């Protein structure tokens, strides 16, 4: 749906509502009603043709520039007298719209009443039957007249309207002068306010091209995104009644920061309580501004409604809980009410100022008490914010700690596995721990040298002759080897492990075998040294990793303990700190009373001016 069509639907809905509201308060002059020629037969309404054509002519031609006239059917005919007992009016219990019938063709067979749209059943019905707001809102008109009469009057669904009008019992009231059990038609143009409002709405419809664009206030109101309540917001002050509900708290936060806040709810949902809490916060706001900056701001709150009962509910709440009449000023659109309430309340206020005595010490004491409570609430807020910031940090750090501990666990498992393997290998090589490595190394060098000087295989005669002449035969080389290794070989013979004892080789083959043994022994001994060194390093790494794990685990445990603690959300303070906010309001009200006494002359002058302007002059009723 494009925005222009949406605007039309919204405006049409308003126009329809205004029509319903007009019908609900219809007070029809007998001159504007048609009684003759209107008849009920069974469930049908019959209109004489001459009467039909007469009304139809007025409906179709209407005067130029005149607001469109609506015609309705109602029954029975109830006649009342106004408060001045000068004029009589017809008060319809309900209104069935017959305008479309009158614009159509005449039907000699009449029209089925159940086919007519039930336009309204409200103010007159509620007034005659003493219905309260809740009972009035429970009147259902969308299902038609028969369902309404069935729920309110017990009309049987098989019963005809002709029968019902003859037997229905209507209450007697000093307002009702007479009742005639007959149907009638009436025309209604609405009251003056509705007439002007309709003109405004029609003008809006025809000029939408000028304002139906972004950034225009009307456009933003209809199509902009509503501002959500600030969760992390607080207020100071509460009326001495029940604490705000969660939904009321959202409204109070929204109203604190937004220039306009709309709230809707059925009877009993707490709108009156919400209003008195808003009033209390305005009082505290003014007191705090005076205490903290010396600036005096306006805390005037106007409660206005098209429904007198809604305003009366607020006044009743103020009387019930507030006590002091100086706290509020009753107004209204009736001079009698202004004279009865507002004038007397202004007089009481002036008398209070005249007789009251300003106490400077009391003013200072109240300011101190208010400041202490406000500072305590602010400290609670700061403490909560610190705890929440800590929680945010904890929630952010926890995954890092878990990841770190998991990585350390894997490293520890790896290191422990490696240590186990090293220990197993060290145990396998334990016998090589006592090998005299230096001795074996010297033997290996000499064995290598001797082996390199010995020829392998069968030698020719001249080669053997040359070896004999140079004293390099196998016997000579092995003999020299024995002499060179005598002390080292003797040292191996003293080794407790017999498998590591060596003897001087007597042949080349024994030399090769012994050299292989020495080389292997040296390799395994050195491997043992490496294994032992790695054991030490791995053990040290395990100790470091275990300490690091313990450190992170302690931090994680402390972090989890903090996270396990339930932190009461300070910003749902409406119940937990309700007593403190009530005290703030009561002390602030007393503080402002003292402040008024301190500046009594200025205040008296303002109240006197207001009294003369708002009460004495009938032009401002």
Beta strands, then each sheet from edge to edge (+ up, - down):
strand 1: 28-29
strand 2: 33-34
strand 3: 38-41
strand 4: 44-47
strand 5: 70-74
strand 6: 77-81
strand 7: 88-90
strand 8: 95-97
strand 9: 111-112
strand 10: 117-120
strand 11: 176-180
strand 12: 184-188
sheet 1: 1+ 7- 6+ 11-
sheet 2: 2+ 12- 5+ 8- 10+
sheet 3: 3+ 4- 9+
end
